[in-house]
């Protein structure tokens, strides 16, 4: 009898892990459709607290929804228009951007600029704009539907349902993560734009917006966002200008990831640094660029799923941080 129980537990463990792998394969093959949908869901979840805040301020539900949706539409349309204009101007100016200082480093720098210019998907800009418009309206509809979906879940599963409470806790954890991350990224996006504007770096606002967006990628995002401004500084001010610009981004990245973000959350990402780093590339492989942006919350979802079963709880603990391990021992 004991052997049978052990066998059943072992089989169940294999089945749970197999389900995860099957889900990953399915997500990989449907990534072109799934990636914008998942990103829209996460953006809608972030915006939902704005609707609740408006209701707390005395607006009715319909008024709060209207104000929120109009705000999303205006902000989203403004960002899309700005990106379209900036990309057109960027494509025009990039071919003329050349590092004139001598040396092998300058040759490498020009090769990087040439690579960027030749790999900008000009034919896909219209497609990117269309995808942006789709996501904009998907977010609008989701924000409108979220309160209704919440009521349906409560009516269907019951207000005291453990499953429902776990879902709400997970959603709240992701909301908290994204709101704090957005605040940190906004501060650094504004700071980057201001510094670049002072030093007359072309497209300062665009690089600030890029810093804000890529800041959602832990550890690597701001470094990636630094590449265009560093190249522009190199072309305008020489190698020392590039070094100074690179040093500036390294400093803000270190401060953001090691001091400000953990201080605001009261903890880190609740995952080991190795797991965070690997998860970015795994989700990037599955979902493309979107996977890098939402890889951390998706990994948190996987960890919460693994924690629900005795057979896979060890995997969740293995993926957690030292701080979480200390809590478990207590």
C-alpha positions as CSV (number, residue, x, y, z in Angstrom):
1,X,0.0,0.0,0.0
2,X,2.8,2.4,0.9
3,X,4.5,1.5,-2.4
4,X,1.3,2.3,-4.3
5,X,1.1,5.7,-2.6
6,X,4.7,6.5,-3.5
7,X,4.0,5.5,-7.1
8,X,0.9,7.7,-7.3
9,X,2.9,10.6,-5.9
10,X,5.7,10.1,-8.3
11,X,3.3,9.9,-11.3
12,X,1.5,13.0,-10.2
13,X,4.7,14.9,-10.0
14,X,5.6,13.9,-13.5
15,X,2.1,14.8,-14.8
16,X,2.3,18.3,-13.2
17,X,5.7,19.0,-14.8
18,X,4.5,17.5,-18.1
19,X,1.5,19.9,-18.1
20,X,3.9,22.8,-17.7
21,X,6.0,21.7,-20.6
22,X,3.0,21.1,-22.8
23,X,1.7,24.6,-21.9
24,X,5.2,26.1,-22.8
25,X,5.2,24.4,-26.2
26,X,1.6,25.5,-26.9
27,X,2.5,29.1,-25.9
28,X,5.6,29.0,-28.2
29,X,3.6,28.0,-31.2
30,X,0.8,30.6,-30.5
31,X,3.2,33.3,-29.4
32,X,2.3,35.8,-32.2
33,X,-1.3,35.8,-31.0
34,X,-0.7,35.1,-27.3
35,X,2.0,37.7,-26.7
36,X,-0.1,40.9,-27.4
37,X,-3.1,39.3,-25.6
38,X,-1.0,38.6,-22.4
39,X,0.6,42.1,-22.5
40,X,-2.9,43.6,-22.9
41,X,-4.1,41.7,-19.9
42,X,-1.2,42.8,-17.7
43,X,-1.6,46.5,-18.8
44,X,-5.3,46.3,-18.1
45,X,-4.7,44.8,-14.6
46,X,-2.3,47.7,-13.9
47,X,-4.8,50.3,-15.0
48,X,-7.7,48.8,-13.0
49,X,-6.7,50.4,-9.7
50,X,-7.1,53.8,-11.4
51,X,-10.8,52.9,-12.0
52,X,-11.2,51.9,-8.3
53,X,-9.4,55.1,-7.1
54,X,-11.9,57.2,-9.2
55,X,-14.8,55.4,-7.6
56,X,-13.4,56.0,-4.1
57,X,-13.2,59.7,-5.0
58,X,-17.0,59.8,-5.5
59,X,-17.5,59.1,-9.2
60,X,-20.1,56.5,-10.1
61,X,-19.0,53.3,-11.8
62,X,-20.0,54.5,-15.3
63,X,-18.3,57.8,-14.8
64,X,-15.1,56.1,-13.5
65,X,-15.1,53.8,-16.5
66,X,-15.7,56.6,-18.9
67,X,-12.9,58.8,-17.4
68,X,-10.5,55.8,-17.4
69,X,-11.2,54.7,-20.9
70,X,-10.9,58.2,-22.3
71,X,-7.6,58.6,-20.5
72,X,-6.3,55.3,-21.9
73,X,-7.4,56.3,-25.4
74,X,-5.8,59.7,-25.3
75,X,-2.6,58.5,-23.7
76,X,-2.3,55.5,-25.9
77,X,-3.0,57.4,-29.1
78,X,-0.5,60.1,-28.1
79,X,2.2,57.5,-27.4
80,X,1.5,55.7,-30.7
81,X,1.6,59.0,-32.7
82,X,4.8,60.0,-31.0
83,X,6.5,56.7,-31.7
84,X,5.4,56.7,-35.3
85,X,6.8,60.3,-35.8
86,X,10.0,59.5,-33.9
87,X,10.7,56.3,-35.8
88,X,10.3,58.0,-39.1
89,X,12.8,60.8,-38.1
90,X,15.1,58.2,-36.6
91,X,15.2,56.2,-39.8
92,X,16.1,59.4,-41.7
93,X,18.9,60.4,-39.4
94,X,20.6,57.1,-38.5
95,X,22.4,56.6,-41.8
96,X,24.2,60.0,-41.3
97,X,25.3,59.0,-37.8
98,X,29.0,58.1,-38.0
99,X,31.7,57.8,-35.4
100,X,34.6,59.8,-36.9
101,X,37.3,59.1,-34.2
102,X,40.0,56.7,-35.3
103,X,40.8,53.3,-33.8
104,X,39.4,49.9,-33.9
105,X,36.8,50.7,-31.3
106,X,35.3,53.4,-33.7
107,X,35.2,50.8,-36.4
108,X,33.2,48.5,-34.1
109,X,30.9,51.3,-33.2
110,X,30.2,52.1,-36.8
111,X,29.5,48.4,-37.5
112,X,26.9,48.4,-34.6
113,X,25.3,51.5,-36.1
114,X,25.2,49.9,-39.6
115,X,23.7,46.7,-38.1
116,X,21.0,48.7,-36.4
117,X,20.2,50.7,-39.5
118,X,20.0,47.6,-41.8
119,X,17.9,45.6,-39.3
120,X,15.2,48.2,-38.6
121,X,12.1,46.5,-40.0
122,X,10.8,49.5,-42.0
123,X,8.3,47.3,-43.8
124,X,6.9,46.2,-40.4
125,X,6.4,49.7,-38.9
126,X,2.8,49.7,-40.2
127,X,2.3,46.3,-38.7
128,X,3.7,47.4,-35.4
129,X,1.4,50.4,-35.4
130,X,-1.6,48.1,-36.2
131,X,-0.6,45.8,-33.3
132,X,-0.3,48.9,-31.0
133,X,-3.9,49.9,-32.0
134,X,-5.1,46.4,-31.4
135,X,-3.5,46.4,-27.9
136,X,-4.9,49.8,-27.2
137,X,-8.5,48.7,-27.8
138,X,-7.9,45.4,-26.1
139,X,-6.9,47.2,-23.0
140,X,-9.9,49.5,-23.2
141,X,-12.3,46.5,-23.4
142,X,-10.5,44.6,-20.7
143,X,-10.6,47.5,-18.3
144,X,-14.3,47.8,-18.9
145,X,-14.9,44.1,-18.4
146,X,-12.6,43.5,-15.4
147,X,-15.1,44.4,-12.7
148,X,-17.8,42.3,-14.4
149,X,-15.3,39.3,-14.6
150,X,-14.6,39.7,-10.9
151,X,-18.3,39.5,-10.0
152,X,-18.7,36.5,-12.2
153,X,-15.8,34.7,-10.6
154,X,-17.2,35.4,-7.1
155,X,-20.7,34.2,-8.1
156,X,-19.3,31.1,-9.8
157,X,-16.7,30.0,-7.3
158,X,-17.9,31.6,-4.1
159,X,-16.4,34.5,-2.1
160,X,-14.7,32.0,0.3
161,X,-13.2,29.9,-2.5
162,X,-9.5,29.1,-1.8
163,X,-8.8,29.0,-5.5
164,X,-10.4,32.4,-6.1
165,X,-8.5,33.9,-3.1
166,X,-5.2,32.6,-4.6
167,X,-6.1,34.2,-7.9
168,X,-6.9,37.5,-6.3
169,X,-3.7,37.4,-4.2
170,X,-1.7,36.7,-7.4
171,X,-3.3,39.5,-9.3
172,X,-2.7,41.9,-6.4
173,X,0.9,40.9,-6.2
174,X,1.4,41.6,-9.9
175,X,-0.4,44.9,-9.6
176,X,1.9,45.9,-6.7
177,X,4.9,44.8,-8.7
178,X,4.0,46.6,-11.9
179,X,2.9,49.8,-10.1
180,X,6.1,50.1,-8.1
181,X,8.2,49.2,-11.2
182,X,6.3,51.8,-13.3
183,X,7.0,54.5,-10.6
184,X,10.7,53.7,-10.6
185,X,10.9,53.5,-14.4
186,X,9.0,56.8,-14.7
187,X,11.5,58.6,-12.5
188,X,14.5,57.2,-14.4
189,X,12.8,57.8,-17.8
190,X,12.3,61.5,-16.9
191,X,15.9,61.7,-15.5
192,X,17.4,60.1,-18.6
193,X,15.5,62.4,-21.0
194,X,16.6,65.5,-18.9
195,X,20.3,64.4,-18.9
196,X,20.2,63.6,-22.6
197,X,18.5,66.9,-23.4
198,X,21.1,68.9,-21.5
199,X,23.9,67.1,-23.4
200,X,22.1,67.6,-26.7
201,X,21.7,63.9,-27.5
202,X,19.3,63.4,-30.4
203,X,15.8,62.0,-29.6
204,X,16.2,62.5,-25.8
205,X,12.4,61.9,-25.2
206,X,12.4,58.7,-27.3
207,X,15.3,57.3,-25.3
208,X,13.7,58.3,-22.1
209,X,10.5,56.4,-23.2
210,X,12.6,53.5,-24.2
211,X,14.3,53.5,-20.7
212,X,10.8,53.5,-19.1
213,X,9.6,50.5,-21.2
214,X,12.8,48.4,-21.0
215,X,13.1,49.2,-17.3
216,X,10.5,46.4,-16.8
217,X,13.2,44.0,-17.8
218,X,15.2,43.5,-14.5
219,X,19.0,44.0,-14.6
220,X,19.2,44.1,-18.4
221,X,16.6,46.5,-19.6
222,X,18.3,49.8,-18.8
223,X,21.6,48.5,-20.1
224,X,19.9,47.7,-23.5
225,X,18.2,51.1,-23.4
226,X,21.6,52.7,-23.0
227,X,23.0,51.5,-26.4
228,X,21.4,54.1,-28.7
229,X,22.3,57.1,-26.5
230,X,25.9,55.8,-26.0
231,X,26.3,55.5,-29.8
232,X,25.0,59.0,-30.3
233,X,27.3,60.4,-27.6
234,X,30.2,58.5,-29.2
235,X,29.5,60.1,-32.6
236,X,29.1,63.6,-31.1
237,X,31.7,63.7,-28.3
238,X,34.1,60.9,-28.9
239,X,35.0,57.8,-26.9
240,X,35.0,59.7,-23.6
241,X,31.5,60.9,-24.2
242,X,30.4,57.3,-24.8
243,X,32.2,56.1,-21.6
244,X,30.5,58.9,-19.6
245,X,27.1,58.1,-21.0
246,X,27.6,54.3,-20.4
247,X,28.7,55.0,-16.8
248,X,25.7,57.2,-16.2
249,X,23.4,54.3,-17.3
250,X,25.3,51.7,-15.2
251,X,24.9,53.9,-12.2
252,X,21.1,54.4,-12.6
253,X,20.7,50.7,-13.3
254,X,22.6,49.8,-10.1
255,X,20.7,52.3,-8.0
256,X,17.3,51.2,-9.5
257,X,17.8,47.4,-9.1
258,X,19.9,47.3,-5.9
259,X,18.4,50.2,-3.8
260,X,15.2,51.9,-4.9
261,X,13.1,49.0,-6.2
262,X,13.9,46.6,-3.2
263,X,13.3,49.6,-0.8
264,X,9.9,50.4,-2.3
265,X,8.7,46.8,-2.3
266,X,10.2,46.0,1.1
267,X,11.9,43.0,-0.6
268,X,13.3,41.9,-3.9
269,X,11.6,39.9,-6.6
270,X,11.1,36.9,-4.4
271,X,13.2,35.0,-6.9
272,X,16.9,34.2,-7.0
273,X,18.9,36.4,-9.4
274,X,19.7,33.3,-11.5
275,X,16.0,32.5,-11.9
276,X,15.2,36.1,-12.9
277,X,18.0,36.1,-15.4
278,X,17.1,32.7,-17.0
279,X,13.4,33.4,-16.9
280,X,13.9,36.5,-19.1
281,X,15.5,34.5,-21.8
282,X,13.1,31.5,-21.5
283,X,10.0,33.8,-21.8
284,X,11.8,35.8,-24.5
285,X,12.2,32.6,-26.5
286,X,8.6,31.6,-25.9
287,X,6.8,35.0,-26.5
288,X,9.4,37.1,-28.2
289,X,10.2,40.7,-27.0
290,X,6.9,40.6,-24.9
291,X,8.4,37.8,-22.9
292,X,11.2,40.0,-21.7
293,X,8.7,42.6,-20.4
294,X,6.4,40.3,-18.6
295,X,8.8,37.4,-17.9
296,X,9.0,38.1,-14.1
297,X,5.3,38.2,-13.4
298,X,4.8,35.1,-15.5
299,X,7.5,33.3,-13.6
300,X,5.8,34.3,-10.3
301,X,2.6,32.7,-11.7
302,X,4.5,29.5,-12.3
303,X,6.0,29.6,-8.8
304,X,2.6,30.0,-7.2
305,X,1.3,27.1,-9.3
306,X,4.1,24.9,-8.2
307,X,3.5,25.8,-4.5
308,X,0.0,24.3,-4.7
309,X,1.3,20.7,-4.9
310,X,3.5,18.8,-2.4
311,X,5.2,17.1,-5.3
312,X,6.4,20.3,-6.9
313,X,6.8,22.6,-3.9
314,X,10.5,21.9,-3.8
315,X,10.8,23.4,-7.3
316,X,9.0,26.6,-6.1
317,X,11.4,26.8,-3.1
318,X,14.4,26.2,-5.4
319,X,13.3,29.2,-7.6
320,X,12.7,31.4,-4.6
321,X,15.0,33.9,-3.0
322,X,17.1,33.4,0.2
323,X,14.6,35.8,2.0
324,X,11.8,33.4,1.1
325,X,13.8,30.4,2.3
326,X,14.3,32.2,5.7
327,X,10.5,32.7,6.0
328,X,9.9,29.0,5.2
329,X,12.3,27.9,8.0
330,X,10.5,30.2,10.5
